[in-house]
Amino acid sequence: MRPILATTCAIVLFVLAACGKPAAPDPIATKRGIQQAWEAAANPFVVAGWTSGDRASWQEQMNRRAQNQNEFLRTR
């Protein structure tokens, strides 16, 4: 009885695994490769005072954005 049960379970698992959809590749990662967050293209939509590739200026801009979203500081 156990070999039949084991075989049935193996077949069920195989069928369920075959029904899965393969993961689609990330189109952005395959197109440009993996980039760090502070390495972006220089375009007119970046914030003034931020230079592409400079991690310190990127971190400063992220801190400013976080402080601008802080409701406690905005209500003062």
C-alpha positions in Angstrom: 0.0 0.0 0.0 2.8 2.4 0.8 4.5 2.2 -2.6 1.3 3.0 -4.3 0.7 6.0 -2.0 4.2 7.3 -2.5 3.9 6.9 -6.3 0.6 8.7 -6.3 1.9 11.5 -4.2 4.9 11.9 -6.5 2.7 12.0 -9.6 0.4 14.6 -8.0 3.4 16.8 -7.0 4.8 16.4 -10.5 1.5 17.5 -12.1 1.1 20.4 -9.8 4.7 21.6 -10.5 4.1 21.3 -14.2 1.1 23.6 -13.9 3.1 26.5 -12.6 4.0 29.5 -14.7 7.7 30.2 -15.1 8.9 33.5 -13.6 9.3 36.2 -16.2 12.7 38.0 -16.3 12.8 41.5 -15.0 12.8 43.7 -18.2 14.6 46.6 -16.5 17.4 44.4 -15.1 17.9 42.6 -18.4 17.9 45.8 -20.4 20.3 48.0 -18.4 21.9 45.6 -16.0 21.8 46.0 -12.2 22.6 49.6 -11.0 23.0 51.1 -7.6 20.2 53.5 -6.6 22.4 56.6 -6.7 23.6 55.8 -10.3 21.0 57.1 -12.6 20.9 58.9 -15.9 21.3 62.6 -16.0 18.0 64.0 -17.3 15.8 67.0 -16.6 13.7 65.2 -14.0 16.3 64.8 -11.3 16.3 67.1 -8.3 18.6 70.1 -8.4 21.6 69.6 -6.2 21.9 65.9 -6.9 24.6 64.5 -9.1 24.4 61.1 -10.7 26.8 58.6 -9.2 27.4 60.6 -6.0 26.2 58.5 -3.1 26.6 61.2 -0.5 24.4 63.7 -2.5 21.8 60.9 -3.1 21.7 60.1 0.6 21.2 63.8 1.4 18.3 64.0 -1.0 16.7 60.9 0.5 17.0 62.4 4.0 15.4 65.7 2.7 12.5 63.8 1.2 12.0 61.8 4.4 11.9 65.0 6.4 9.5 66.7 4.0 7.1 63.7 4.5 7.3 63.9 8.3 3.9 65.3 9.5 5.2 66.2 12.9 7.8 68.6 11.4 5.3 70.0 8.8 2.7 71.0 11.4 5.0 73.2 13.4 
